[in-house]
Amino acid sequence: MIDQPAPGTFRSGFVCFVGRPNTGKSTLTNALVGDKVAITSNRPQTTRHTIRGIVTRPDAQLILVDTPGLHKPRTLLGKRLNDLVRETYSEVDVIGVCIPADEAIGPGDRRIIEEIMATTPRTRKVGIVTKIDRVTPDKVAAQLLALSKLMGPDSEVVPCSAKSGKQLDVLADLLVSQCDEGPAFYPDGELTDEPEQVLMAEFIREAALEGVRDELPHSLAVVIEEMIPREDSDIIDVHAILYVERDSQKGIIIGRKGARLKAVGTAARGQIERLLGTQIYLDLHVKVAKDWQRDPKQLGRLGF
């Protein structure tokens, strides 16, 4: 049962979505916020930063923290992303464990849940079965039962679909019920506290990930070099660099006669203009930073 707050009370809290890669955490964050604050892709390990989405309602404010997927790291970047997730969920008020309805619960899921239960015994936890639009109701019920057994009797579980919107209101009510009474942390109307340049770089990376080969997504990083407003117009010149690890990957990003890089720029420009509320000129360059995922100095320069 969801506890209904007493009339006139206001609740607020930080909620962290945790799970292995590609369980729908970013899509769920965007759906609850009602706008795009986190990039999404069908490629695992798309999320590389903790992205905060803000949900403000008359009775509550939820700060949703989308995290990278917990995984078995093969690079220094992977280890740092896992450390970031653990640091994040150790500091929030509520942990939402995301398990997709269309995949059997596996050893990775069990390991994540066991770790969270052991390391954060006092933090409230909610089990979330995502992507329920992809399966039949009986499979949803079976997944809910399996997740409930893993998380124990003290944890609520709820099914939802970010794509269709089904049960999102139930999930939001449940998350609010797990938060304590307290003031709003952000003004009404704010959807995220992420710096514009971080979001812009993420939009470019999302566009570049579309339709690429399996080995490229983990090797791609984007940095906004500079933003220069034009003196004679409202246009902003945005200069960005896409970093890859090998020359062959550079060719994949640029494409035949630059066609693919142009398509990336077109897709990203629309998102960035919507974010900034003005026209931009987007200048993209691709550079090779050899094995940057394993190099501490290069990771630092790229923001990791």
Sine and cosine of phi, psi and omega as CSV:
sin_phi,cos_phi,sin_psi,cos_psi,sin_omega,cos_omega
0.00,0.00,0.64,-0.76,0.04,-1.00
-1.00,0.02,0.81,-0.59,0.05,-1.00
-0.94,0.33,0.81,-0.59,0.05,-1.00
-1.00,0.02,0.80,-0.60,0.00,-1.00
-0.90,0.44,0.52,-0.86,0.04,-1.00
-0.90,0.43,0.53,-0.85,0.01,-1.00
-0.81,0.59,0.71,-0.70,0.04,-1.00
1.00,0.03,-0.16,0.99,0.03,-1.00
-1.00,0.08,0.45,-0.89,0.01,-1.00
-0.79,-0.61,0.75,-0.66,-0.02,-1.00
-0.90,-0.43,0.49,-0.87,0.04,-1.00
-0.48,-0.88,0.46,-0.89,0.02,-1.00
0.00,-1.00,0.24,-0.97,0.03,-1.00
-0.99,-0.16,0.77,-0.64,-0.04,-1.00
-0.84,-0.54,0.83,-0.56,-0.03,-1.00
-0.96,-0.28,0.81,-0.59,0.10,-0.99
-1.00,-0.02,0.82,-0.57,-0.08,-1.00
-0.79,-0.62,0.53,-0.85,0.06,-1.00
0.16,-0.99,0.07,-1.00,0.08,-1.00
-0.96,0.28,0.13,-0.99,-0.04,-1.00
-0.86,0.51,0.56,-0.83,0.15,-0.99
0.92,0.39,0.59,0.81,0.05,-1.00
-0.98,-0.18,0.10,0.99,0.08,-1.00
1.00,-0.08,0.29,0.96,-0.07,-1.00
-0.90,0.43,-0.72,0.70,-0.04,-1.00
-0.93,0.37,-0.68,0.74,0.02,-1.00
-0.89,0.46,-0.62,0.78,0.03,-1.00
-0.91,0.41,-0.68,0.73,0.05,-1.00
-0.85,0.53,-0.76,0.65,0.00,-1.00
-0.87,0.49,-0.66,0.75,-0.05,-1.00
-0.91,0.41,-0.66,0.75,0.00,-1.00
-0.94,0.33,-0.62,0.79,0.04,-1.00
-0.94,0.35,-0.55,0.84,-0.03,-1.00
1.00,0.00,0.18,0.98,0.04,-1.00
-0.36,-0.93,0.20,-0.98,-0.06,-1.00
-1.00,0.07,0.92,-0.39,0.09,-1.00
-0.86,-0.50,-0.26,0.96,0.01,-1.00
-0.78,-0.63,0.66,-0.75,0.00,-1.00
-0.97,0.23,0.43,-0.90,-0.01,-1.00
-0.75,-0.66,0.44,-0.90,0.02,-1.00
-0.28,-0.96,0.41,-0.91,0.10,-1.00
-0.99,0.15,0.04,1.00,0.07,-1.00
-1.00,0.08,0.75,-0.66,0.07,-1.00
-0.88,0.48,0.44,-0.90,0.07,-1.00
0.88,0.48,0.59,0.81,0.08,-1.00
-0.93,0.36,-0.69,0.72,-0.04,-1.00
-0.96,0.28,0.77,-0.64,-0.01,-1.00
-0.82,-0.57,-0.08,1.00,0.00,-1.00
-0.76,-0.65,0.33,-0.94,0.19,-0.98
-0.99,0.14,0.91,-0.42,-0.03,-1.00
-0.97,-0.24,0.79,-0.61,0.00,-1.00
-0.99,-0.16,0.81,-0.58,0.13,-0.99
-0.92,-0.39,0.65,-0.76,-0.12,-0.99
-0.93,-0.37,0.83,-0.56,0.06,-1.00
-0.92,-0.39,0.90,-0.43,0.00,-1.00
-0.90,-0.44,0.80,-0.60,0.06,-1.00
-0.76,-0.65,0.16,-0.99,-0.06,-1.00
-0.84,0.54,-0.50,0.87,-0.09,-1.00
-0.96,-0.29,-0.05,1.00,-0.13,-0.99
-0.22,-0.98,0.30,-0.95,0.19,-0.98
-0.71,-0.71,0.84,-0.55,0.06,-1.00
-0.96,-0.28,0.77,-0.64,0.15,-0.99
-0.97,-0.25,0.96,-0.28,-0.07,-1.00
-1.00,0.02,0.81,-0.58,-0.02,-1.00
-0.93,-0.36,0.96,-0.28,0.05,-1.00
-0.99,0.12,0.73,-0.68,-0.07,-1.00
-0.85,-0.52,0.35,-0.94,0.15,-0.99
-0.87,0.49,0.40,-0.92,0.03,-1.00
-0.95,0.30,0.70,-0.72,0.09,-1.00
-0.95,0.30,0.75,-0.66,-0.10,-1.00
-0.47,-0.88,0.13,-0.99,0.07,-1.00
-0.99,0.14,0.95,-0.31,-0.16,-0.99
-0.96,0.29,0.63,-0.78,0.08,-1.00
-0.91,-0.40,-0.10,0.99,-0.01,-1.00
-0.68,-0.74,0.18,-0.98,0.07,-1.00
-0.90,0.44,-0.60,0.80,0.07,-1.00
-0.85,0.53,-0.73,0.68,0.01,-1.00
-0.86,0.52,-0.66,0.75,0.03,-1.00
-0.90,0.44,-0.69,0.73,-0.01,-1.00
-0.91,0.40,-0.58,0.81,0.04,-1.00
-0.92,0.40,-0.68,0.74,0.06,-1.00
-0.88,0.48,-0.68,0.74,0.03,-1.00
-0.88,0.48,-0.62,0.79,0.02,-1.00
-0.89,0.46,-0.67,0.74,0.01,-1.00
-0.89,0.46,-0.73,0.68,-0.04,-1.00
-0.90,0.43,-0.64,0.77,0.04,-1.00
-0.89,0.45,-0.63,0.78,-0.04,-1.00
-0.93,0.36,-0.76,0.65,-0.08,-1.00
-0.95,0.31,-0.26,0.97,0.05,-1.00
-0.98,0.21,-0.18,0.98,-0.11,-0.99
-0.91,-0.41,-0.05,1.00,-0.09,-1.00
-1.00,-0.07,0.12,-0.99,0.00,-1.00
-1.00,0.05,-0.56,0.83,-0.06,-1.00
-0.67,-0.74,0.67,-0.74,0.09,-1.00
-0.94,-0.35,0.83,-0.56,0.09,-1.00
-0.98,-0.22,0.92,-0.39,0.00,-1.00
-1.00,0.01,0.89,-0.46,-0.09,-1.00
-0.99,-0.15,0.82,-0.57,0.04,-1.00
-0.77,-0.63,0.83,-0.56,-0.01,-1.00
-0.95,0.30,0.58,-0.82,-0.04,-1.00
-0.95,0.31,-0.39,0.92,-0.13,-0.99
-0.99,-0.10,0.19,0.98,0.04,-1.00
-0.72,-0.70,0.67,-0.74,0.02,-1.00
-0.90,0.43,0.60,-0.80,0.07,-1.00
-0.91,0.40,0.81,-0.58,-0.09,-1.00
-0.89,-0.46,-0.09,-1.00,-0.01,-1.00
-0.85,0.53,-0.60,0.80,0.02,-1.00
-0.88,0.47,-0.69,0.72,0.03,-1.00
-0.89,0.45,-0.71,0.70,-0.02,-1.00
-0.89,0.46,-0.65,0.76,-0.01,-1.00
-0.89,0.45,-0.67,0.75,0.01,-1.00
-0.90,0.44,-0.72,0.69,-0.02,-1.00
-0.90,0.43,-0.69,0.73,0.02,-1.00
-0.88,0.48,-0.66,0.75,0.00,-1.00
-0.90,0.43,-0.69,0.72,-0.01,-1.00
-0.91,0.42,-0.69,0.73,0.00,-1.00
-0.89,0.46,-0.61,0.79,-0.06,-1.00
-0.97,0.23,-0.58,0.81,-0.13,-0.99
-1.00,-0.08,-0.29,0.96,0.00,-1.00
-0.76,-0.66,0.88,0.47,-0.11,-0.99
-0.89,0.46,-0.45,0.89,-0.08,-1.00
-1.00,-0.10,-0.14,0.99,-0.02,-1.00
-0.99,0.14,0.70,-0.71,0.03,-1.00
-0.94,0.35,0.58,-0.81,-0.08,-1.00
-0.74,-0.67,0.59,-0.81,0.03,-1.00
-0.77,-0.64,0.76,-0.65,0.10,-1.00
-1.00,0.01,0.76,-0.66,-0.06,-1.00
-0.83,-0.55,0.90,-0.43,0.11,-0.99
-1.00,-0.01,0.93,-0.36,-0.08,-1.00
-1.00,-0.08,0.17,-0.99,0.11,-0.99
0.87,0.50,0.62,0.79,-0.05,-1.00
-0.95,0.32,-0.21,0.98,0.06,-1.00
-0.94,0.35,-0.22,0.97,-0.08,-1.00
-1.00,-0.02,-0.19,0.98,-0.10,-0.99
-0.73,-0.69,0.14,-0.99,0.01,-1.00
-0.98,0.19,0.37,-0.93,0.00,-1.00
-0.83,0.55,-0.57,0.82,-0.02,-1.00
-0.93,0.36,-0.53,0.85,0.05,-1.00
-0.95,0.30,-0.57,0.83,0.09,-1.00
-0.88,0.47,-0.71,0.70,-0.01,-1.00
-0.88,0.48,-0.66,0.75,0.00,-1.00
-0.91,0.42,-0.63,0.78,0.00,-1.00
-0.93,0.36,-0.63,0.78,0.05,-1.00
-0.87,0.49,-0.68,0.73,0.00,-1.00
-0.90,0.43,-0.70,0.72,0.00,-1.00
-0.90,0.44,-0.67,0.75,0.00,-1.00
-0.93,0.37,-0.63,0.77,0.01,-1.00
-0.88,0.47,-0.65,0.76,0.03,-1.00
-0.89,0.45,-0.64,0.77,-0.01,-1.00
-0.93,0.36,-0.63,0.78,-0.11,-0.99
-1.00,0.06,-0.32,0.95,0.07,-1.00
1.00,-0.06,0.22,-0.98,-0.13,-0.99
-0.93,0.36,-0.31,0.95,-0.04,-1.00
-1.00,0.07,-0.10,1.00,-0.05,-1.00
-0.95,-0.31,0.75,-0.66,0.10,-0.99
-0.97,0.22,0.49,-0.87,0.11,-0.99
-0.78,-0.63,0.55,-0.83,-0.04,-1.00
-0.54,-0.84,0.64,-0.76,0.08,-1.00
-1.00,-0.08,0.49,-0.87,0.05,-1.00
-0.31,-0.95,0.24,-0.97,0.10,-0.99
-0.74,-0.67,0.90,-0.43,0.06,-1.00
-0.93,0.38,-0.53,0.85,-0.05,-1.00
-0.94,0.35,-0.72,0.69,-0.04,-1.00
-1.00,-0.03,-0.30,0.95,-0.05,-1.00
1.00,0.06,-0.03,1.00,-0.05,-1.00
-0.91,0.42,0.77,-0.64,0.07,-1.00
0.95,0.32,0.11,0.99,0.01,-1.00
-0.91,0.42,-0.60,0.80,0.03,-1.00
-0.92,0.40,-0.60,0.80,0.04,-1.00
-0.91,0.41,-0.68,0.73,0.03,-1.00
-0.89,0.46,-0.71,0.71,0.00,-1.00
-0.87,0.49,-0.69,0.72,0.03,-1.00
-0.88,0.48,-0.65,0.76,0.00,-1.00
-0.90,0.43,-0.70,0.72,0.01,-1.00
-0.89,0.45,-0.65,0.76,0.04,-1.00
-0.88,0.47,-0.66,0.75,-0.03,-1.00
-0.89,0.45,-0.40,0.92,-0.01,-1.00
-1.00,0.08,-0.16,0.99,-0.01,-1.00
-1.00,-0.04,0.45,-0.89,0.04,-1.00
-0.99,0.11,0.27,-0.96,0.12,-0.99
-0.90,0.44,0.65,-0.76,0.00,-1.00
0.05,-1.00,0.17,-0.99,-0.06,-1.00
-0.99,0.16,0.24,-0.97,0.12,-0.99
-0.94,0.33,0.64,-0.77,0.01,-1.00
-1.00,0.00,-0.38,0.93,-0.06,-1.00
-0.75,-0.66,0.46,-0.89,0.04,-1.00
-0.89,0.45,0.51,-0.86,0.06,-1.00
-0.86,0.52,0.71,-0.70,0.01,-1.00
0.97,-0.26,-0.39,0.92,0.06,-1.00
-0.97,0.25,0.71,-0.71,-0.03,-1.00
-0.96,-0.30,-0.36,0.93,0.03,-1.00
-0.34,-0.94,0.38,-0.93,0.09,-1.00
-0.94,-0.34,0.23,0.97,0.01,-1.00
-0.94,0.33,0.67,-0.74,0.07,-1.00
-0.87,0.50,0.57,-0.82,-0.04,-1.00
-0.83,0.56,-0.64,0.77,-0.06,-1.00
-0.92,0.39,-0.54,0.84,0.06,-1.00
-0.91,0.41,-0.72,0.69,0.01,-1.00
-0.90,0.44,-0.65,0.76,0.00,-1.00
-0.88,0.47,-0.71,0.70,0.03,-1.00
-0.88,0.47,-0.62,0.79,0.02,-1.00
-0.92,0.38,-0.63,0.77,0.03,-1.00
-0.89,0.45,-0.62,0.78,0.04,-1.00
-0.92,0.40,-0.69,0.73,0.01,-1.00
-0.89,0.45,-0.64,0.77,0.03,-1.00
-0.87,0.49,-0.71,0.71,0.01,-1.00
-0.90,0.44,-0.61,0.79,-0.01,-1.00
-0.94,0.33,-0.44,0.90,0.00,-1.00
-0.97,0.25,-0.31,0.95,-0.11,-0.99
-0.90,0.43,0.91,-0.42,0.13,-0.99
0.97,0.23,0.29,0.96,-0.02,-1.00
-1.00,-0.05,0.16,-0.99,-0.04,-1.00
-0.95,0.31,0.29,-0.96,-0.11,-0.99
-0.87,0.50,-0.57,0.82,-0.12,-0.99
-0.99,0.17,-0.25,0.97,-0.13,-0.99
-0.98,0.18,-0.65,0.76,-0.13,-0.99
-0.77,0.63,-0.67,0.74,-0.04,-1.00
-0.96,0.28,-0.33,0.94,-0.06,-1.00
-1.00,-0.05,0.01,1.00,-0.11,-0.99
-0.97,-0.23,0.77,-0.64,0.10,-0.99
-0.69,-0.73,0.51,-0.86,-0.04,-1.00
-0.79,-0.61,0.70,-0.72,0.04,-1.00
-0.78,-0.63,0.76,-0.65,0.13,-0.99
-0.99,0.13,0.91,-0.42,-0.04,-1.00
-0.97,0.24,-0.72,0.69,0.01,-1.00
-0.28,-0.96,0.40,-0.91,0.11,-0.99
-0.81,-0.59,0.85,-0.53,-0.09,-1.00
-0.80,-0.60,0.95,-0.33,0.08,-1.00
-0.92,0.38,0.68,-0.73,0.04,-1.00
-0.98,0.21,0.64,-0.77,-0.05,-1.00
-0.94,0.34,-0.51,0.86,-0.12,-0.99
-0.98,-0.18,0.13,0.99,-0.01,-1.00
-0.34,-0.94,0.03,-1.00,0.03,-1.00
-1.00,0.04,0.03,1.00,-0.04,-1.00
-0.96,0.27,0.64,-0.77,0.08,-1.00
-0.93,-0.36,0.79,-0.62,0.09,-1.00
-1.00,0.09,0.86,-0.52,-0.01,-1.00
-0.91,-0.41,0.84,-0.54,0.00,-1.00
-0.92,-0.39,0.83,-0.56,-0.06,-1.00
-0.74,-0.67,0.49,-0.87,0.05,-1.00
-0.87,-0.49,0.75,-0.66,0.11,-0.99
-0.98,-0.18,0.87,-0.49,-0.02,-1.00
-0.99,-0.16,0.71,-0.70,0.13,-0.99
-0.80,-0.60,0.10,-1.00,-0.10,-1.00
-0.99,-0.15,-0.33,0.95,-0.05,-1.00
-0.65,-0.76,0.39,-0.92,0.01,-1.00
-0.87,0.49,-0.59,0.80,0.00,-1.00
-0.89,0.46,-0.57,0.82,0.02,-1.00
-0.95,0.33,-0.54,0.84,0.06,-1.00
-0.87,0.50,-0.67,0.74,0.03,-1.00
-0.90,0.43,-0.58,0.82,0.02,-1.00
-0.90,0.43,-0.70,0.71,-0.03,-1.00
-0.91,0.41,-0.68,0.73,-0.05,-1.00
-0.96,0.30,-0.66,0.75,0.01,-1.00
0.98,0.20,0.05,-1.00,-0.03,-1.00
-0.91,0.42,0.87,-0.49,0.00,-1.00
0.82,0.57,0.50,0.86,0.05,-1.00
0.98,0.19,0.17,0.98,-0.12,-0.99
-0.91,0.42,-0.64,0.77,-0.06,-1.00
-0.95,0.33,-0.66,0.75,0.03,-1.00
-0.90,0.45,-0.58,0.81,0.05,-1.00
-0.90,0.44,-0.67,0.74,0.01,-1.00
-0.91,0.42,-0.61,0.79,0.06,-1.00
-0.88,0.48,-0.71,0.71,0.01,-1.00
-0.88,0.47,-0.65,0.76,0.00,-1.00
-0.90,0.44,-0.71,0.70,-0.02,-1.00
-0.91,0.41,-0.69,0.72,-0.05,-1.00
-0.95,0.32,-0.57,0.82,-0.06,-1.00
-0.87,0.49,-0.65,0.76,0.01,-1.00
-0.88,0.48,-0.67,0.75,0.01,-1.00
-0.92,0.39,-0.67,0.74,-0.04,-1.00
-0.93,0.36,-0.64,0.77,0.03,-1.00
-0.89,0.45,-0.59,0.81,0.05,-1.00
-0.92,0.39,-0.64,0.77,0.02,-1.00
-0.90,0.43,-0.72,0.69,-0.10,-1.00
-1.00,0.07,-0.35,0.94,-0.02,-1.00
0.96,0.27,0.41,0.91,0.02,-1.00
-0.43,-0.90,0.25,-0.97,0.04,-1.00
-0.96,0.29,0.53,-0.85,0.07,-1.00
-0.74,-0.68,0.39,-0.92,0.26,-0.97
-0.95,-0.31,0.87,-0.49,-0.10,-1.00
-0.97,-0.26,0.89,-0.45,-0.01,-1.00
-0.95,-0.31,0.91,-0.42,-0.07,-1.00
-0.93,-0.38,0.69,-0.72,0.12,-0.99
-0.75,-0.66,0.53,-0.85,0.00,-1.00
-0.92,-0.39,0.78,-0.63,0.01,-1.00
-0.77,-0.64,0.42,-0.91,0.04,-1.00
-0.99,-0.15,0.82,-0.57,0.14,-0.99
-0.87,-0.50,1.00,-0.04,-0.19,-0.98
-0.81,0.59,0.82,-0.57,0.07,-1.00
0.76,0.65,0.66,0.75,-0.06,-1.00
-0.89,0.46,-0.45,0.90,-0.01,-1.00
-0.91,0.41,-0.33,0.94,-0.06,-1.00
-0.94,-0.34,0.01,1.00,-0.11,-0.99
-0.95,-0.30,0.93,-0.37,-0.05,-1.00
-0.82,0.57,-0.66,0.75,-0.03,-1.00
-0.91,0.41,-0.70,0.72,0.01,-1.00
-0.93,0.37,-0.59,0.80,0.06,-1.00
-0.86,0.50,-0.66,0.75,0.02,-1.00
-0.89,0.46,-0.68,0.73,0.00,-1.00
-0.91,0.42,-0.50,0.87,-0.03,-1.00
-1.00,-0.02,0.12,0.99,0.10,-0.99
1.00,-0.04,0.29,0.96,0.01,-1.00
-0.91,-0.42,0.00,0.00,0.00,0.00
